[in-house]
């Protein structure tokens, strides 16, 4: 019985591995190492006496939303305090409540602006500098 077999294609007898380019090998090795062992992000130095810190990778929208909610709480505390005191202390408490309300409105407006394309580009640029 005769079986028809095709002839192998004519190829260059030189092996593709004969000419090793060290820069290509180095780049491939770096990619492999970065894939399996990602570079460690350096930690920011801790400041002496600092009790609280903000995570460096928190996005701007979360920061503004949290600050906005805190301002509402400050306003409520100051308004409640104003009901229990008299005279100039009442005026101070009402002023604090009013200032917290005003800043809360500013924070809400800033949150609204985050949806605009030009603000999103600015925030992205700032976060790329940090990261």
N, C-alpha and C positions, 0 to 999 in steps of 0.2 A: 504494500500500500504506500502510495506516494502522497505526502502532505506538502502543500504549497506554503512556503514561509517567505515573508518579504525580506528583502535585503535591508540591513541596518542603514540608517542614514549616514551620509558622509559627514564626519565631524572633524574639527581641528584636534589633532592628537595632544595638544598642550592642555594640561589640566587648569581649570580656573583657579585652583588653589596655589599654583606655582608662583604667581606674583602677588604676594601679600602686601597690602597697603597698611602700614602701621597706624596711620591716623584713622582709617575706617575701622580697624580692629579696636582701637582705643575708644572711639565713639560708641561702638556696639557694646563694649564691655561697660562703659559708663551708663548706657541706657538700661542694661540688664541689672546693674547694681542699684540704680535709682528705682527700678521697678520692684525689686525684691527687698531692698533696704532703703525706704524713702529717707531723704535728708531730714535730720532733726531740726525743728524750728527752734531757734535760740530763744530762751526765756528772757523777758525783761528783768532787769535787776530790781529787787524789792527795796523800797525806800524804808529807812528806819522810822519806826513810830507810825507807820501806815496801818490802820486797822482794816480798812475796806479797799477794795479795788474793783474795777470793771473789767470783765473779760475782754481781751483785745479783739476778738473776732465777732463781737456783737454788732449787728447791723444798725444803721442810723435810725430806721423806722422803729425798731424795738426800743432804742434809747429814748427817742422822743415820746413814744407812747407811755413808757414807764414814767418819765418826768411829768407828763401831762396828768397821769393818775395821781402822782404824789402831790402835785399842785392842788388838785381837787381835795385831797385829804387835808392839806394845810389850810385851805380856805374854809372847810367845814369845821376844823378845830378852832380857828380864829373866830368864826361866826358864833360858835357855841360859847366860846369864852366871852365874847362881847355881851351875851345875854346875862352873864353872871357878875359882871363888874360895872362900876359906875364911873363917871367923870372922864378924866383924860385917859385912863386905862382902857375904857370902852372905845374911845376914839382910836387908840393905837391898835386894838384888836380888830376893829372894823377896817382900818387902813390896811392891816396885814391881809385880811380877807379879800379886800378889793384888789390889792396888788397881786395876790395869788390867782384871783379870777382873771385879771388882765393878762398875766403871763401864761395862764392856761389857754386863753384864746390865741395868743401868739404861737404857742406850741401846736395847737390844732391846725392853724394856718400853715405852719411849717410841714406838718404831716400831709396836708392837702397838696402842698407843692412837691412832695416826693414823687407823686405820680406823674408829674410833668417831665417830658423827655430831657430837657436841658438840665434839670435838677438831678435826674437819674444819672446823667453823664458825669456831673460834678461829683456825686457820691461815689460812683464807680471809680473815678480817678483817685479820690482820696483813699478808698479802700485798697486800691492797687499799690499805693505808696506805702501803706501800713503793712500789707502782706508781702 
